[in-house]
Amino acid sequence: MFDEKKLWKDRSVHRLKEFGIYLKYILNGHLVVVLLFLIGTAAFYYQEWISSLSQDFPAEFIIAFILGIFLTHSPVYTFLLEADQVFLIPLETRLRGYFLRSGLISLIFQGYILLMVLAVLMPMYAHVSADGFQSFFTFLLVLLVIKAWNLAVNWRIHYYVQPSVYIWDMFVRYFINIIFCFLLFNNANILFLLVCAFILAFYYYTFYVRTNKMGLKWDLLIAQEEKRMASFYRLANLFTDVPKLKDTVKRRKWMDIFIKAISFSQDNTYQFLFARTFLRASDYLGLFIRLTVIGALAIYFISFGWGQVVLSLLFIYLTGFQLLPLWNHHQNKLWIDLYPVSQTHKTAAFESILKRILFIQTFVFSLIVMIKGEWMFSGGALLSGLVFSFLFVNVYSKKRIKA
């Protein structure tokens, strides 16, 4: 006899054990030490920045803008597998308890993240508000209720097929979340909050009525679950081999201009392969862009003096370290061994690609410091970044790829 409680327990326990196995490798890595140093540096400059704020600083709007992102992004962790769209669809009406438990565990996990974000933002609020930290737990409780509402609405949206519904829902909920958070942190009249609460209830009720007799879109739920796990597997793959990691490829034809710069010759075989892999396979390019943008923002807004140089070196290290799996990306493809090219060319090609990527990032960080008008530190960031990138590629990476 089918037992949905046992199914959810087995799936959730198996997923938690899987997370525990890989987190053991992740937390033992020296990357964590670098991240802790980065967090400590950011916290120091963040506190310095807060102390310089005036009393009329629009902290409420900034807090609402940031919290709106974390409230709107509210996926439900279903623990579904690819085979479920065949074997569990006939039992969909008996899985109500299964999905309620999934929603609860999603609320607990995302509520913890919300707690961390609120804890980071509260010092800014306390600096410009007379309430200080007294309203922290009140804010947290209200935000958890809003998070639960977002999870419920997001779940109802999964009954639709049209992509436009998902896009509009994200925009509308983000706008509602921002307005509600702004009123909440601005100590607005309780009547305004009650009106917002009525709008939230009406918004959910509208989707509930429309989707009450619809069926879940299992293929979409499974695809989203696989995408979330793939992101975690890519992170874990930086520290240990992950057999379940699946490669994904995106064409990105508009970036062929960079490939055309590589001449067609036998010596450049691996140059072409690694360049194509970086631009198209998995998320190497996205990782580089994200770290570059985050690093540039951190350097521009939360650091000054030599702290800018330190932050630039940290982000260069993080980028280089997370791009090292590019070396083993094709290790399970036997046809690579048929290339009539020596291993020396492969090593040289990988080092060349990695060096160019880190050099580009170094120039970007140096340019950001230059825009701030600090020419001496811009030169320091450029020189130290180039030297660090050279040593990282020619010393550190060689030991890592041989290990």
N, C-alpha and C positions, 0 to 999 in steps of 0.2 A: 504494500500500500504506500502511496506517495506521501511523504512527510516533508512539507516545505520548511519546517523549523530545522530539521536535521540537515537539509540541503544547504540552508543559509549558514548554519554553524560550520559545516564541513568546508564550504567555500571560503568563509571569512577566516577561519583558523588556518587554512592552507595558505591564503594570501598573506596573513600576518607572519607566518613562519617564513615564507619566501622573502618578505621584506626584512625580517630579522637576519636571515642568512647573508643577504647582500649588504645590509647596513653594517654588519660586523666588519666587512672589508672596507667600506667607505669611511667609517669612523676611525679606523686604525690607520688610515692614510695620512701622510703629512700635509695633504691638501687642507685638512681640517684645521691644522695649526695656522696655515696661511689665512684661511677664512676668518678664524678667530682674531687674528692680528688685524685683518681688514675691518672687521666689525668694531674692534676696539678703537681703531683709528677714526672710523666714521663716527663713532659715538663721541669721541673727544671733540672733533670739529663740529658735530651737531650741537653739542652743549655750548660751545663757544658761539655758534651762530645764534642760538636761542637767547643767550645773554645779551646779544646786541639788538634784539628786536624791540621796537617801540610798542606802546600800549594799544595803538590803533592798527597794529598789524592784523590783516584778515586771516587769522588762524582758523576760524570756523569754516571758511570757504575751502581752504587747503585741506583741512581734515575731512570735510565732506567729499571733496574730489577724490581723495585717496581711498577713504572707506567705501565710497561708491563702487570702486573697482572690485574690491574684495567681497562686497555684498552681492554684486551682480553676477560675478563668476561663481556659480553655485551648482556644480555637477553632482549628480547622485552616483555613488560608487555601488554598482550593482553586482560586481564579481561574476558577470556573465561570461560564458565561453562561446566559441564559434558554433559548436554543435548544438547549443541551446535553441537556436532558431529552427531546429528540426524537432528536437525532443521535448522542449518545454512550451512551445506555442500552444499545443492543445490543452495545456494545464494553466494557461494564463489567468483564468478566472479564480484559480486556487492559490495564486501567488501574491495575494494582497499583503499578507503578513510578511512575506519575504522582502517585498519592496519597501514596506514600512520600516523594517529593521535596517535596510540599506540606507533609507533616508535618515534614520536616527544616527547611525555610525558616521554618515556624511556630515551631519550637524555637529557631532562631537569633535571630529577632526578639524573641520573648517572653523568651528567655534574657537578651538585652541589657536589657530592661526590668527583669527580676528582678535583674540586676547593679546597676542604678541604685537600686532599692529597698533592696537589701541594703547598699549603700554609705551610704545615708541612715540606716539603722537601726543600723549597726555602732557609731557613736559612743556611742549609748545603751547598747548591750551592753558595750562596752569600759569604760564608766564604772562599771558595777556588777559586772564580772567580772574575775577575776585574769588571764584569758587575753589580754585586750586585743584587738588586731587580728590576733594570730597565726593564728587559726583562720579568717580571712576566706575564703581560697581553698578550704579544706576544706568550709566551709559552702556556698560557691558551687557546688562540684562536686556535693555531695549534693543541693542544691536543683535543679540542672539535671536530675539523674536523676529526681527526683520530678516535675518539670515534664514530662519525657518520658512518665512514667507517666500523668499527667493527660491529656496529649494523646492517648495511645493509648486510654485508657478513654473519653474524650469522643468519639473517632472511632467506637468500637464502639457507643456509645449511639445514634448516628445511624442505626442499623439498625432502631430501634424507631419505631413510629407513636404509641404512647400518650404524651401529654404528662406523665402522672404519673411515667413512668420518668425523664424528664429532670429533673423537680423533685426526686425522691428521690435521684437520682444526685448532684445538686449538693449537697444537704444532707449525704449520706454522705461524699462526697469532701472537702468542707470540714471536716467533723469529723475525718476521718483526717489531713488535712493539718495541722490545728492540733495534734493530739496528737503527730504525728511531729516537727513543728518545735519544739514545746515540749520534747520529750525531747532533740532534737538540741542546742538552745541551752542546755539545762540540764545538759549533759554527763552524760546518763544512761548507765547501764551498757550496753555493747555488745549484751548479750542482749536488752534491751528494744527496741533499734533493729532487731535481727534479727527479732524477733517482728513488729514493724510491717512490715518488709520482706516477711515471709511473708504477712501480711494483704493487702498491696498486690498481690503476685503472685496470690494466690487470688482477689481481687476482679476483677482483669483476666481471669484464666482463666475465671471463671464467665461473664462476658459474652462472651468469645471463643467458648466452646462453644455458647452459646445463639444467637449471631448468625452462626456460621460458614457456615450455609447460607441466610442471609437476603440480600436485596438492599438496596442503599443507597436511602435516601429522597431522591431527587434534588431534588424540589421544596423540601424543607426546607433542603438544602445550598445551593441556589441562592438561596433567600429570605434565608438568613443572610449569604451573600456580598454580596448586593445591599444589605442593611441596613448592613453594615460600610462599604461604599463610599459609601452615602448619608450616613453620619455624616462621612466625610472630605470629601465634596462640600459639605456644609453649612458645614464649617469653611473650605474654600477659597472658598466663595461670599462670605465676608466681605471678601475681598480682590480678587476678580475674578469675572466672569460664568462660570458653570459650566453649559454646555448640557445635560449629562447629569443634572442634579439634578432629581429627581422630587418633586412635592408629595405629602404624605400628610396626611390629615385624620382627626381623631378627634372623635367627637360631643361628649363631655363635657357631657352634659345637666345634670349637677349644678351646673355653673358658669353656667347661664342667669340666675341671680340677678343677676350683674353686668351682663349685657346688658339686663335689664329696667329698669335704672336709667337707660338712655339713652332719651330721649323720641323718639317717632316724628315726625320733621319733616324737611323737605328739607335743612335746614342740617346735620343730624346724620347724613346718609347715610354719609359717610366715617368718622364716629365709630363707627357700627355695624359697618362693614366692617372697620376696623382692629381693633376689639375682638374681633370674631368670629375674625379671622385669628390674633390673638395667642393666643386661648384654644384654638383648634381646629387650626390649620394647622401642618404641619411640627413643629418642636420648640421654638418660641419660649417657651412656658410652661415646658417642662421645663428649658430653658436658664436661665431666670430663677430657677426653684426651686433648681437645682443650684448656681448661683453664689451665691445668697443663703445657702443652707445651708453651703457651703464657706467663704464669707466670715464667717458668724457663728461657725463653729467656729474659724477662724483668729484672729478677734478675741478670742474667749474664752480660747483655750488658749495661743497662741504670741505674744501681744503684750501690752504694757502701756504706760501713759502715752500720749504722743502717737503712739506707733506704732499704736495702735488707730484713731486718726483717719486716719492715712495709709493703713492697710489698708482702711478703709471707703471712702475716696475711690477707691482702686485698683479695688475690686470694683464700685463704682458705675460707674466708667469702663468696665470690662470688660463689664458688663451693657449699658450704653447703646450701646457700640460694636458689640456682637454683635447688638443688636436693630435696627440701622440697615437691614439688608436687608428688614425689614418694609415699608419704603417702596416697594420695587420688587417686592413679592411678586406683585402682580397686573398687572405691566407688560405681559405678553404676552396678556392677556385683552381683546379688542377691545370687549366689551360695557361695560367700565368707562368707555370714552370716550363712551358714550351717556347717561351720567348728566347730567341738566340741572343740574349743580352746578359752580360755578367752581373753578379750581385753588386759589384762596385757601382755600376750605373744606377741601380735601384737606390742604393744608399745616398748617392750624390743627388739624385732627383728629389728624394724626400727631404733632404736637408735644404735644398734650394727652394722648394715650395714653402716649407715651414719658415725659412729665413725671410722670404719675401713677405709672407703674411704678417710676421711680427714686426718687420720694418715698417710696413704700411701702418700698422696700429701705433707704432712709436711716433711716426710723423703726425698722425691724427692727434694724439695726446699732446705732443709738443705744440701743435697749432692751437689747441684749446687754451693752453697756458699763455701763448703769445697773444691771443685775442683779449685775454684779461689784462694785457699790458705789462706783464712781468717777463721781460726779455731774458734776464739772467737765468731765471728758473726754467724758462722755455728751452734755452740752450742746454741747461743741465738735464732736463727731461729727455731731450733729443740725444745727447751724447751718452748718458747712462743707459737709455733704452736700446741704442744701437749696440753698445758693448754687451749689455745683458743678453740681448737677442742672439748675438754672435756666440757667446759662451753657452747659452742654453742649447742652441742647435748643435754646436760642434763638440760640446763636452757632455752636458747632461743627457740630451736626447740619444746620443750614441750608446750610453750605458743602459738607457731604458729599453731601446729597441733590441739590444743584444740579450737582455735579461730574459 
